[in-house]
Amino acid sequence: MTAETVLAQLNVTKPWIGEEEAHALAEVVASGCLAQGPKVKQFEADFGAAQGARHAVATSSCTTALHLALVVAGIGTGDDVIVPSLSFTATANAVTYVGARPVFCDVDPATGNVTAEAIRAALTLDTRAVIVVDQGGVPVDLDPIRKLCDRHGITIVEDAACAVGSQYRGRPVGTGADATVWSFHPCNILTTGEGGMLTTGRADWAARARSLREHSMSVSPTDRHGSALPPPEVCLEIGFNYRMTDLQAAVGIVQLGRLAQVVERRREIAAQYVTGLRGLKGLRFVADPLCGTTNFQSFWLEVLPGFPTDREGLLARLADAGISATRGITAAHRQPAYRWRDTGYASLQNTERLTDSTLILPVFHELDAAGIERVVSCIRAAAGARM
């Protein structure tokens, strides 16, 4: 790799932030209210309205939101929770936090998402909940899963960490689950630096989640600091410090205001990749499922046996050209932390195939035509094809 190539490295993702976010942060700093306060409350209201959710509870991360979702759903020791192995390990980790057992299930090879059939194959007598994931922003087909889970009295938690702006049957993803969690990490298309959100249609779950995120104190920090003589504090149950700050929420409010613009641009980039790589044998691209539209938080492709090199070889070619692509999602059941876990009786062959053969190409709002052409040219060269 030449020095020129290093200087021109093309990253796989980059948050779109600018002067509006800086101004919003400056306003919060000037106000003196830096922790959880009015901006968090506004962000919750705005986000809930945008996602069609009755209640939204801001948290310090998506992982903490997922932990709270399982707690308020009553999941605990002795319970089994079905999760896709093809997901970031936080999905399974949250299950262990509440003392339950993650039971891994397989995914659809086309979308990377769980299906009702895969969940049915992984059911146990102790299954109390299912966590479905909108992998890379691709909406999971929830209706058949809803029917299956309702029949067995199983709670559905949707891990929509990457899916803000994605649509399921004409509506925002997450509206059909009992609880949905979201991530605002910089790798996602709406960021607050760190942070997460829990949305639900249940007022009782939302109220308890709000209490738990603040150590379950009877007096909120806002009320405590806004009163000359606040009432005595009572710890109602063992809670957590899972709060979002007003600094983060101020950035989130700005980001949410241009979500539609961001999704539109990412879909344009994905379409340009498909056009530029069309006709190459041995490659399969992520696409909209029949049930909805993706925000293309990730644009992943599968390297099939018909391509001249394998996934690792293509990643090396891209890296040599200064293009930072990444491997697809790693199967959680292969991680050292979960090697001892019982995967039930379900086959995970699709999960292992996608883990070994997929990679993620650069997609971010400011990726220009020249950057897209660099990626396309490198892949076409690896395939032995001309532009």
Summary of the structure (lengths in Angstrom):
residues: 387
radius of gyration: 21.7
end to end distance: 22.3
largest distance: 74.6
contacts: 1375
relative contact order: 0.18
helix: 41%
strand: 17%
